[in-house]
Amino acid sequence: MPGLQLRSVSKAFKGVAVLEAINLDLAPREFIAFLGPSGSGKTTLLRIIAGLETADAGEVVLDDRRIDQLAPGARDVAMVFQSYALYPHMSVRENMAFGLRNARVPQGEIDTLIADAAKVLEIEPLLERTPAQLSGGQRQRVAIGRAIVKKPRLFLLDEPLSNLDAALRLRTRVELAQLRKRVDAGVIMVTHDQAEAMTLADRIVVFNDRRIQQVAAPMEIYLRPANRFVAQFVGSPAMTMLPVRLADGGEHASVTLGTGARIDTRVPRAALPAGSAFDLGLRPEHVRVAADGVEAEVLLVERLGERSLVYASLADGSAITAEADGTTELKQGDRVRLAIDGQAAHLFGPDGTGYHRTGA
């Protein structure tokens, strides 16, 4: 089938496993983000696809052709590195032409490809400059341009925005979103930035501990995390986890907090495994400072302008994060009431598996 298929890809370095039996399909022209903490294996997998690392087991297939045994230049993929990797003594034009000349592409075709890519990336005035004469954002666009001229079937982006300052990162994110509509290729981007993944990707692949934890559309990841790790890794601040006991009765699960308060959820009771001990998962937007609710002590108020995040402690010592108005006058040490929206709550079993409300 067209697109990219990874079949049971595994890799170890000096006997230490970094990837275990990775299976993944990428549709043609799909944009996928690899998201996960450092050391989770996402960059190693990208390098295996590019041919810069060799898998110990498994297959990499692109457009019905197995490529894991081919040289990097024969795979029809192009990689954009975090460090730009531009030749400092060459002009922008020469950097973009270098790979094409090595592939013996005719000079006339090279000129056309560079002109087209430079127009798309708005770097036409920069073609005769050297990398030292460019800003970080301009260098990143040149690195992307060098990949575009190859007209690959697959783009591999390794932390492409991490070296940019906050303002330039936002602008370049917009440029990447526009660029993906103009190229006839799939894209895999490795990132540790949740905002990049949530904004740009059609699907997010969450990695941890050598394995894929979940593959889904961005809001599916946010609303229905597969397990406790995904729930707390995706979303800022992290989802609150409160130890609870399953209460008796009802089609949907009701739970009791350590404080004794009862929370009614929309999680089907029949979906839950045997046992009574669970963690209740709550996003900050589903816990509000209110006139009524569970009592808590304010530990910190983070003022974000349009809203405030209230980090608090319940009577049993459990930590919880809530939202308040941006103009709140709450301060450390204040006693507050927190209204918990149990209808939006999640439950996580002893093994970390997530259980969610119906229709979420």
Secondary structure, DSSP 8 states (H G I E B T S, - for coil): --SEEEEEEEEEETTEEEEEEEEEEE-TT-EEEEE--TTSSHHHHHHHHHTSS--SEEEEEETTEE-TTS-GGGSSEEEE-TT----TTS-HHHHHHHHHHHTT--HHHHHHHHHHHHHHHT-GGGTTS-GGGS-HHHHHHHHHHHHHTT--SEEEEESTTTTS-HHHHHHHHHHHHHHTTTSSSEEEEEES-HHHHHHH-SEEEEEETTEEEEEE-HHHHHHS-SBHHHHHHSSSS--EEEEEEE-S-SSEEEEEETTS-EEEEEEEGGGS-SSSEEEEEE-GGGEEEESSSEEEEEEEEEE-SSEEEEEEEETTS-EEEEEEETT----TT-EEEEEE-GGG-EEE-TT-BEE--TT-
